[in-house]
């Protein structure tokens, strides 16, 4: 069995290749060519945490895998990330365990890359201003990935901790060679933004309709069973797209409060979800129709994303003879 650590996984993942691989995976998912049951989780109430299992089979990449991912929000500010994960890949012909690899890096990379895919499909082609809401791993991942698909010239970073926002803005300015600045709040970050990336653990919405500029594309990946990132008015007005209707509208811990709450309250119906990303890719559903249209990609994370990333990592590792082979017997 091949074993790959976090630094090895990070070195083997190309953002551009991952975005393209995710496009194929999303198309397979929407076409019914992949097997992806709903996420299940064991809850740890005293820590507001959980351990989730996300199995999936993506035949086009011949990857049969499961991800075990923990979310422990109180790790924020410690040496440990809030999200930690392992991925186990199995031989799809025999079921034999074939690889064990760090899933924390894959979770960060594939989430940001799929948001970038949504921007490639839905954001205006002339989008140059990016608002990043949040200052953690996903904020960084989203900034890097979205800059690969749109000509971003300015990044605004907003978060609960001004020092962290300033540090991330300085880092992004250096690494991405764009103008990046920390701003005082979410409203300021969103004012005039062409793309907004919400990457928070918010209880109260950080995306609110009065703060938005016409034509903005929103990506929202935050998950908090006690809250949500997007307000009702934005959801009701936006062209809403998801990875999977089944996953996004499933009960927690699989689904999204951002959609489930306004459905429960009668503000929208399940039919308000316009399209899956795979349907946009195949052309079976249209994307943006006007420059001023607000578009929203609400992500809950699905295992085909991890499978697509796992396929790239394992293939590159074997070609470059990276990783350690162990025997379980």
VOPABA-353914 format. One line per 5 residues: their letters; for each residue x, y, z of N, C-alpha, C. Coordinates in pm, whole numbers. Layout:
% residues N
A> X/Y/Z/X/Y/Z/X/Y/Z | ...
This chain:
% residues 329
XXXXX> 85/-119/0/0/0/0/88/124/0 | 54/218/-87/130/342/-98/86/438/13 | 183/498/82/154/594/188/217/728/151 | 133/834/156/180/967/120/142/1067/229 | 240/1145/275/217/1245/378/171/1377/318
XXXXX> 143/1473/406/84/1599/362/173/1677/268 | 300/1691/301/388/1769/215/403/1703/78 | 401/1571/74/409/1501/-54/283/1524/-136 | 167/1516/-72/41/1541/-141/40/1683/-198 | 81/1780/-118/81/1918/-164/172/1936/-285
XXXXX> 287/1870/-285/381/1885/-395/332/1819/-523 | 242/1722/-510/195/1645/-626/69/1702/-689 | 6/1800/-624/-121/1854/-674/-97/1984/-751 | -139/1987/-876/-138/2108/-958/-278/2167/-958 | -289/2296/-923/-421/2359/-917/-491/2356/-1052
XXXXX> -419/2389/-1159/-482/2390/-1292/-532/2251/-1330 | -450/2149/-1307/-492/2012/-1339/-610/1970/-1253 | -611/2014/-1128/-719/1977/-1038/-851/2041/-1082 | -849/2167/-1121/-972/2232/-1167/-1030/2157/-1287 | -943/2119/-1381/-991/2045/-1498/-1044/1907/-1459
XXXXX> -975/1840/-1367/-1020/1708/-1322/-1155/1717/-1251 | -1174/1824/-1175/-1301/1842/-1105/-1415/1866/-1203 | -1388/1934/-1314/-1491/1954/-1415/-1541/1819/-1467 | -1450/1728/-1495/-1490/1594/-1541/-1565/1519/-1433 | -1518/1530/-1309/-1583/1460/-1198/-1724/1512/-1174
XXXXX> -1742/1643/-1181/-1875/1701/-1161/-1971/1657/-1272 | -1920/1650/-1395/-2003/1602/-1507/-2042/1457/-1485 | -1948/1375/-1439/-1978/1234/-1410/-2083/1222/-1301 | -2072/1304/-1197/-2165/1299/-1086/-2307/1332/-1133 | -2322/1439/-1208/-2454/1481/-1253/-2514/1382/-1353
XXXXX> -2429/1313/-1427/-2477/1215/-1525/-2506/1079/-1463 | -2480/1065/-1333/-2507/938/-1267/-2401/832/-1288 | -2284/874/-1332/-2176/778/-1358/-2090/751/-1235 | -2112/823/-1126/-2034/804/-1003/-2125/759/-891 | -2068/686/-797/-2142/639/-679/-2096/719/-558
XXXXX> -2187/803/-504/-2151/891/-393/-2267/898/-295 | -2267/814/-192/-2373/823/-92/-2357/948/-7 | -2463/984/65/-2458/1101/152/-2354/1083/262 | -2295/1193/301/-2199/1193/411/-2269/1154/542 | -2199/1077/624/-2249/1045/758/-2145/1092/859
XXXXX> -2188/1115/984/-2094/1169/1081/-2128/1122/1222 | -2022/1101/1300/-2035/1079/1444/-2007/1212/1513 | -2100/1254/1599/-2091/1386/1660/-2016/1381/1793 | -1942/1487/1820/-1872/1504/1948/-1922/1635/2008 | -2041/1632/2071/-2108/1757/2111/-2026/1844/2206
XXXXX> -1950/1783/2296/-1878/1864/2394/-1766/1947/2331 | -1728/1912/2207/-1628/1991/2135/-1686/2058/2011 | -1818/2049/1993/-1884/2103/1873/-1823/2045/1746 | -1774/1921/1757/-1704/1861/1645/-1773/1737/1592 | -1718/1685/1484/-1767/1558/1431/-1659/1490/1347
XXXXX> -1678/1359/1326/-1597/1281/1235/-1690/1228/1127 | -1664/1267/1002/-1750/1229/891/-1680/1127/801 | -1762/1043/737/-1713/946/639/-1773/981/504 | -1687/985/400/-1731/1024/266/-1677/924/164 | -1750/814/139/-1705/717/39/-1748/758/-102
XXXXX> -1673/712/-200/-1711/742/-337/-1637/653/-436 | -1701/633/-551/-1639/558/-661/-1657/641/-787 | -1544/677/-849/-1541/755/-971/-1483/667/-1082 | -1568/596/-1156/-1518/498/-1254/-1424/557/-1358 | -1445/683/-1399/-1362/741/-1504/-1216/754/-1463
XXXXX> -1190/762/-1332/-1053/768/-1283/-1009/636/-1218 | -1102/541/-1212/-1079/412/-1146/-1035/431/-1000 | -1099/525/-932/-1069/549/-791/-1190/512/-706 | -1167/416/-616/-1263/378/-514/-1200/419/-382 | -1265/509/-309/-1199/565/-192/-1301/605/-86
XXXXX> -1249/632/31/-1328/700/133/-1240/800/204 | -1302/910/240/-1232/1010/320/-1293/1011/459 | -1208/1012/559/-1248/1035/697/-1201/1175/733 | -1297/1262/765/-1262/1402/791/-1325/1448/921 | -1244/1512/1004/-1295/1567/1130/-1303/1718/1118
XXXXX> -1406/1773/1181/-1421/1918/1193/-1431/1952/1340 | -1327/2016/1392/-1322/2057/1532/-1294/2207/1535 | -1399/2290/1535/-1382/2434/1520/-1300/2500/1629 | -1294/2437/1749/-1218/2498/1858/-1067/2484/1838 | -1025/2414/1734/-882/2410/1701/-833/2542/1644
XXXXX> -925/2629/1603/-883/2756/1545/-795/2832/1644 | -681/2877/1593/-586/2949/1677/-485/2860/1745 | -496/2727/1726/-398/2634/1782/-309/2583/1671 | -220/2491/1704/-130/2435/1603/-203/2339/1510 | -325/2298/1545/-401/2203/1465/-504/2273/1379
XXXXX> -523/2229/1254/-629/2287/1171/-767/2243/1218 | -869/2319/1180/-1006/2283/1217/-1053/2159/1142 | -1005/2141/1017/-1038/2024/937/-914/1936/924 | -929/1807/955/-819/1711/939/-877/1585/874 | -799/1524/785/-857/1414/708/-752/1312/665
XXXXX> -801/1191/644/-726/1083/582/-808/1028/467 | -740/983/363/-807/918/250/-747/780/230 | -833/682/214/-790/546/181/-848/511/44 | -760/472/-48/-803/428/-181/-792/276/-188 | -887/216/-259/-894/71/-273/-888/33/-421
XXXXX> -837/-86/-447/-836/-137/-584/-981/-162/-627 | -1028/-98/-734/-1168/-115/-772/-1200/-252/-831 | -1098/-332/-861/-1121/-468/-912/-1130/-571/-801 | -1055/-549/-693/-1047/-651/-588/-1091/-601/-451 | -1100/-468/-433/-1131/-413/-302/-1013/-407/-209
XXXXX> -895/-439/-257/-775/-439/-173/-732/-296/-143 | -698/-262/-17/-645/-128/12/-520/-101/-71 | -519/14/-140/-410/44/-232/-327/164/-191 | -386/260/-120/-311/380/-83/-373/446/39 | -288/503/120/-329/583/235/-260/718/222
XXXXX> -338/825/222/-276/954/204/-343/1062/287 | -266/1163/316/-320/1277/390/-436/1337/311 | -547/1360/382/-663/1420/317/-684/1565/353 | -606/1615/449/-622/1755/489/-583/1848/375 | -470/1819/312/-426/1900/199/-521/1886/81
XXXXX> -571/1765/58/-663/1744/-53/-794/1818/-28 | -844/1816/95/-969/1887/125/-954/2036/97 | -842/2093/141/-818/2235/117/-810/2266/-32 | -735/2185/-104/-711/2213/-246/-835/2190/-330 | -905/2080/-308/-1019/2050/-396/-1136/2143/-369
XXXXX> -1151/2192/-245/-1260/2284/-215/-1238/2418/-285 | -1118/2471/-273/-1087/2596/-342/-1092/2580/-493 | -1044/2467/-543/-1042/2445/-688/-1183/2432/-744 | -1274/2372/-669/-1411/2359/-720/-1483/2493/-715 | -1452/2576/-617/-1505/2712/-619/-1451/2788/-740
XXXXX> -1324/2766/-773/-1267/2829/-892/-1336/2777/-1018 | -1369/2648/-1020/-1444/2593/-1133/-1579/2663/-1146 | -1646/2686/-1033/-1774/2757/-1038/-1756/2898/-1092 | -1645/2963/-1055/-1617/3097/-1107/-1590/3093/-1256 | -1521/2990/-1300/-1496/2975/-1444/-1626/2959/-1521
XXXXX> -1723/2894/-1460/-1851/2868/-1525/-1950/2983/-1511 | -1941/3061/-1401/-2049/3154/-1369/-2006/3300/-1352 | -1883/3325/-1312/-1841/3464/-1291/-1824/3536/-1425 | -1843/3667/-1423/-1818/3746/-1544/-1672/3732/-1584 | -1647/3729/-1714/-1511/3708/-1762/-1420/3825/-1727
XXXXX> -1479/3943/-1703/-1398/4060/-1671/-1388/4083/-1520 | -1416/3981/-1440/-1410/3995/-1293/-1266/4019/-1250 | -1244/4131/-1178/-1108/4165/-1136/-1094/4186/-986 | -1207/4200/-913/-1201/4227/-770/-1258/4107/-693 | -1177/4050/-605/-1215/3933/-527/-1223/3969/-379
XXXXX> -1336/3939/-318/-1351/3952/-173/-1334/3815/-110 | -1242/3803/-17/-1220/3679/56/-1268/3699/198 | -1370/3624/237/-1428/3635/370/-1380/3516/452 | -1299/3544/554/-1233/3440/631/-1083/3453/616 | -1009/3393/709/-863/3409/708/-789/3276/725
XXXXX> -861/3165/712/-801/3034/738/-750/2965/613 | -738/2834/624/-685/2751/515/-766/2769/388 | -898/2768/399/-981/2778/280/-975/2917/218 | -960/3019/298/-945/3154/243/-823/3160/152 | -714/3105/199/-590/3102/121/-608/3019/-6
XXXXX> -666/2900/8/-687/2811/-105/-774/2877/-212 | -880/2945/-168/-971/3009/-263/-903/3123/-338 | -826/3204/-269/-758/3314/-336/-665/3261/-445 | -587/3158/-412/-494/3101/-509/-567/3044/-629 | -674/2967/-604/-742/2897/-713/-821/2993/-802
XXXXX> -893/3088/-742/-976/3178/-822/-891/3268/-911 | -772/3301/-864/-681/3380/-948/-635/3304/-1072 | -654/3173/-1074/-616/3093/-1190/-720/3101/-1302 | -843/3143/-1269/-951/3136/-1369/-1007/3273/-1408 | -973/3377/-1335/-1019/3510/-1368/-906/3610/-1346
XXXXX> -907/3723/-1421/-794/3819/-1414/-803/3908/-1290 | -789/3847/-1174/-803/3920/-1048/-686/4018/-1031 | -720/4144/-1005/-617/4246/-983/-619/4300/-841 | -732/4277/-769/-741/4327/-633/-812/4223/-545 | -755/4197/-428/-814/4105/-331/-837/4181/-202
XXXXX> -958/4169/-147/-988/4227/-17/-1015/4114/81 | -949/4119/194/-960/4013/295/-1030/4069/418 | -1132/3998/465/-1203/4038/587/-1224/3916/674 | -1208/3935/804/-1230/3826/899/-1254/3881/1038 | -1276/3791/1131/-1304/3834/1269/-1181/3893/1337
XXXXX> -1063/3848/1295/-938/3890/1358/-861/3981/1261 | -856/4112/1287/-788/4203/1195/-641/4167/1170 | -574/4113/1272/-433/4078/1255/-417/3964/1155 | -505/3865/1164/-499/3753/1069/-533/3800/928 | -630/3890/916/-666/3943/785/-549/4018/723
XXXXX> -481/4095/804/-366/4171/754/-252/4079/712 | -229/3974/792/-122/3880/759/-152/3805/629 | -277/3763/612/-312/3692/489/-303/3784/369 | -349/3907/382/-340/4001/271/-195/4025/230 | -107/4039/328/34/4058/296/92/3937/225
XXXXX> 55/3817/271/103/3694/208/54/3684/64 | -75/3712/42/-132/3700/-92/-70/3803/-187 | -43/3923/-137/21/4025/-220/155/3977/-272 | 230/3909/-185/363/3863/-221/358/3743/-315 | 279/3644/-278/278/3517/-352/205/3529/-485
XXXXX> 93/3600/-487/11/3607/-608/44/3730/-693 | 122/3822/-640/161/3943/-711/39/4022/-757 | -57/4036/-666/-174/4120/-689/-186/4215/-570 | -266/4319/-589/-293/4410/-477/-390/4341/-382 | -345/4315/-261/-431/4253/-159/-426/4338/-34
XXXXX> -542/4362/24/-547/4446/144/-651/4393/240 | -624/4410/368/-722/4377/471/-817/4495/487 | -945/4463/505/-1046/4568/523/-1117/4545/656 | -1196/4643/696/-1249/4644/832/-1364/4548/855 | -1434/4508/749/-1548/4420/769/-1595/4360/639
XXXXX> -1692/4271/652/-1743/4199/535/-1810/4293/437 | -1886/4390/485/-1955/4483/395/-1855/4560/309 | -1746/4605/370/-1645/4678/294/-1578/4589/191 | -1552/4463/228/-1490/4370/134/-1580/4346/13 | -1709/4339/35/-1804/4305/-71/-1840/4423/-160
XXXXX> -1820/4545/-114/-1860/4663/-188/-1780/4674/-318 | -1846/4647/-431/-1778/4652/-560/-1707/4525/-601 | -1715/4419/-520/-1647/4294/-554/-1719/4222/-667 | -1642/4166/-759/-1696/4087/-870/-1716/3941/-832 | -1631/3893/-742/-1640/3756/-691/-1624/3763/-539
XXXXX> -1706/3689/-468/-1698/3683/-321/-1680/3537/-281 | -1575/3510/-205/-1548/3375/-156/-1569/3372/-6 | -1678/3307/38/-1710/3295/180/-1654/3164/233 | -1563/3174/329/-1490/3056/380/-1489/3058/532 | -1605/3082/593/-1611/3106/737/-1682/2993/811
XXXXX> -1680/3005/943/-1760/2917/1031/-1870/3001/1095 | -1928/3090/1016/-2017/3192/1069/-2149/3134/1121 | -2200/3197/1224/-2336/3169/1272/-2435/3260/1201 | -2400/3390/1193/-2483/3487/1122/-2425/3512/983 | -2510/3538/884/-2461/3552/745/-2353/3659/730
XXXXX> -2252/3625/655/-2146/3720/620/-2168/3775/479 | -2259/3715/404/-2302/3765/274/-2445/3814/291 | -2465/3944/270/-2599/4003/285/-2631/4084/159 | -2753/4071/114/-2793/4130/-15/-2759/4278/-27 | -2784/4363/74/-2753/4506/57/-2605/4534/35
XXXXX> -2518/4441/69/-2375/4463/55/-2322/4426/-84 | -2406/4365/-168/-2359/4306/-292/-2372/4399/-410 | -2277/4388/-503/-2277/4463/-627/-2344/4379/-736 | -2424/4439/-825/-2485/4362/-934/-2379/4284/-1012 | -2414/4160/-1045/-2326/4077/-1125/-2223/3997/-1048
XXXXX> -2225/4007/-915/-2126/3934/-835/-2151/3784/-842 | -2043/3707/-843/-2051/3562/-827/-2004/3527/-687 | -2084/3451/-615/-2055/3415/-476/-2022/3267/-469 | -1915/3235/-399/-1887/3097/-363/-1894/3087/-211 | -1963/2985/-163/-1982/2968/-18/-1952/2825/18
XXXXX> -1849/2806/103/-1808/2671/143/-1817/2649/294 | -1854/2754/368/-1859/2742/513/-1966/2645/559 | -1938/2576/670/-2034/2481/727/-2038/2503/877 | -2156/2533/926/-2178/2543/1070/-2321/2498/1096 | -2339/2385/1165/-2476/2337/1187/-2562/2434/1265
XXXXX> -2499/2533/1332/-2575/2631/1410/-2595/2762/1335 | -2551/2771/1210/-2562/2898/1140/-2549/2882/991 | -2521/2995/924/-2506/2993/778/-2430/3117/733 | -2385/3115/608/-2305/3224/553/-2385/3323/470 | -2497/3279/411/-2569/3359/312/-2707/3395/365
XXXXX> -2749/3521/350/-2880/3559/399/-2991/3518/301 | -3114/3519/351/-3229/3475/272/-3245/3554/143 | -3229/3686/151/-3253/3770/34/-3157/3737/-80 | -3031/3708/-46/-2934/3672/-149/-2970/3539/-212 | -3001/3440/-130/-3037/3308/-183/-3159/3320/-274
XXXXX> -3260/3397/-230/-3384/3408/-307/-3363/3474/-442 | -3271/3569/-449/-3250/3644/-574/-3150/3577/-666 | -3057/3501/-612/-2945/3449/-690/-2984/3330/-777 | -2906/3312/-883/-2907/3188/-961/-2822/3088/-881 | -2887/2988/-821/-2820/2900/-724/-2774/2771/-791
XXXXX> -2645/2740/-773/-2588/2617/-827/-2517/2542/-714 | -2514/2409/-726/-2457/2322/-623/-2375/2213/-690 | -2303/2135/-609/-2236/2016/-662/-2337/1907/-693 | -2429/1887/-598/-2526/1779/-605/-2652/1823/-533 | -2765/1819/-602/-2891/1853/-534/-2914/1759/-416
XXXXX> -2889/1630/-439/-2912/1532/-333/-2832/1566/-209 | -2704/1601/-227/-2618/1631/-112/-2656/1765/-48 | -2677/1866/-128/-2702/2000/-74/-2833/2009/2 | -2932/1929/-40/-3064/1935/20/-3090/1823/119 | -2989/1739/144/-3004/1632/241/-3001/1691/382
XXXXX> -3056/1619/480/-3046/1667/619/-2900/1677/661 | -2874/1762/761/-2739/1769/817/-2699/1632/871 | -2571/1591/858/-2454/1674/827/-2419/1683/680 | -2503/1631/590/-2469/1636/448/-2509/1768/384 | -2626/1820/419/-2681/1934/348/-2636/2069/401
XXXXX> -2698/2175/344/-2657/2313/373/-2771/2391/437 | -2745/2449/553/-2842/2539/616/-2874/2659/528 | -2779/2701/446/-2801/2817/360/-2919/2794/266 | -2944/2669/231/-3057/2634/144/-3172/2573/223 | -3140/2489/321/-3244/2420/396/-3330/2515/478
XXXXX> -3269/2620/534/-3345/2713/619/-3448/2792/539 | -3412/2857/427/-3516/2928/351/-3620/2835/290 | -3584/2709/260/-3683/2613/214/-3780/2581/327 | -3727/2557/446/-3811/2529/563/-3906/2644/591 | -3857/2766/574/-3937/2884/607/-4032/2925/494
XXXXX> -4031/2850/384/-4123/2877/274/-4082/2992/184 | -3958/3039/194/-3912/3150/112/-3876/3105/-29 | -3827/2983/-41/-3797/2921/-170/-3841/2776/-163 | -3839/2708/-276/-3861/2564/-280/-3732/2497/-327 | -3729/2366/-321/-3612/2293/-367/-3584/2319/-515
XXXXX> -3688/2355/-591/-3671/2383/-734/-3593/2512/-759 | -3572/2591/-653/-3494/2714/-668/-3347/2683/-699 | -3303/2563/-666/-3166/2522/-703/-3165/2504/-855 | -3098/2595/-923/-3104/2602/-1070/-3030/2487/-1137 | -2910/2457/-1088/-2828/2360/-1160/-2720/2303/-1071
XXXXX> -2672/2186/-1108/-2547/2130/-1057/-2434/2175/-1149 | -2314/2183/-1095/-2201/2223/-1179/-2187/2132/-1299 | -2211/2003/-1279/-2201/1908/-1389/-2299/1936/-1501 | -2415/1991/-1467/-2514/2026/-1569/-2471/2150/-1647 | -2402/2241/-1580/-2347/2357/-1651/-2237/2312/-1748
XXXXX> -2156/2217/-1703/-2046/2168/-1786/-2098/2094/-1909 | -2201/2011/-1890/-2256/1935/-2002/-2343/2020/-2094 | -2385/2137/-2046/-2471/2223/-2125/-2618/2193/-2112 | -2654/2100/-2023/-2796/2066/-2006/-2872/2174/-1929 | -2799/2261/-1856/-2859/2376/-1790/-2775/2498/-1823
XXXXX> -2840/2614/-1843/-2763/2735/-1874/-2702/2797/-1749 | -2600/2876/-1769/-2538/2947/-1658/-2588/3090/-1652 | -2494/3183/-1629/-2528/3325/-1623/-2593/3370/-1753 | -2698/3452/-1744/-2768/3500/-1863/-2756/3651/-1883 | -2722/3726/-1775/-2704/3871/-1788/-2584/3915/-1705
XXXXX> -2521/4027/-1742/-2405/4075/-1666/-2438/4111/-1522 | -2560/4155/-1495/-2598/4200/-1360/-2653/4088/-1272 | -2667/3969/-1326/-2723/3858/-1250/-2630/3818/-1134 | -2687/3795/-1017/-2611/3743/-904/-2613/3591/-910 | -2496/3531/-906/-2486/3386/-910/-2425/3336/-780
XXXXX> -2471/3219/-736/-2427/3162/-608/-2396/3015/-625 | -2275/2978/-590/-2236/2837/-581/-2227/2802/-434 | -2318/2716/-387/-2317/2669/-249/-2259/2529/-246 | -2145/2515/-180/-2074/2388/-172/-2097/2321/-38 | -2118/2191/-41/-2119/2111/83/-2006/2008/82
XXXXX> -1940/1992/-33/-1833/1894/-44/-1887/1756/-76 | -1838/1696/-183/-1881/1562/-222/-1758/1478/-254 | -1772/1348/-236/-1656/1259/-242/-1592/1250/-380 | -1667/1278/-487/-1602/1272/-619/-1493/1377/-631 | -1504/1486/-556/-1397/1586/-557/-1269/1527/-498
XXXXX> -1285/1456/-388/-1170/1391/-325/-1115/1280/-414 | -1205/1208/-481/-1162/1100/-571/-1082/1156/-688 | -1128/1266/-746/-1056/1326/-858/-917/1372/-815 | -908/1434/-697/-778/1478/-647/-689/1359/-613 | -748/1256/-553/-672/1135/-518/-613/1070/-641
XXXXX> -690/1067/-749/-640/1008/-873/-517/1082/-924 | -521/1215/-921/-407/1294/-967/-285/1269/-880 | -306/1266/-748/-194/1249/-655/-130/1112/-671 | -210/1007/-673/-155/872/-682/-84/851/-816 | -144/901/-923/-81/886/-1055/54/956/-1059
XXXXX> 60/1079/-1008/187/1152/-1007/289/1087/-916 | 242/1036/-801/334/972/-706/398/848/-768 | 319/768/-836/374/646/-896/469/678/-1010 | 437/780/-1089/524/818/-1199/658/871/-1148 | 655/940/-1033/777/1002/-980/842/920/-868
XXXXX> 785/803/-840/837/715/-734/845/788/-600 | 735/858/-567/725/930/-441/633/855/-348 | 667/852/-219/585/782/-121/651/654/-73 | 590/595/28/644/474/88/546/359/69 | 599/244/27/515/125/12/524/42/140
XXXX> 406/7/196/403/-78/316/315/-199/288 | 333/-301/369/251/-423/358/168/-436/485 | 39/-455/469/-50/-465/584/-55/-606/641 | -33/-708/557/-48/-846/606/57/-879/711
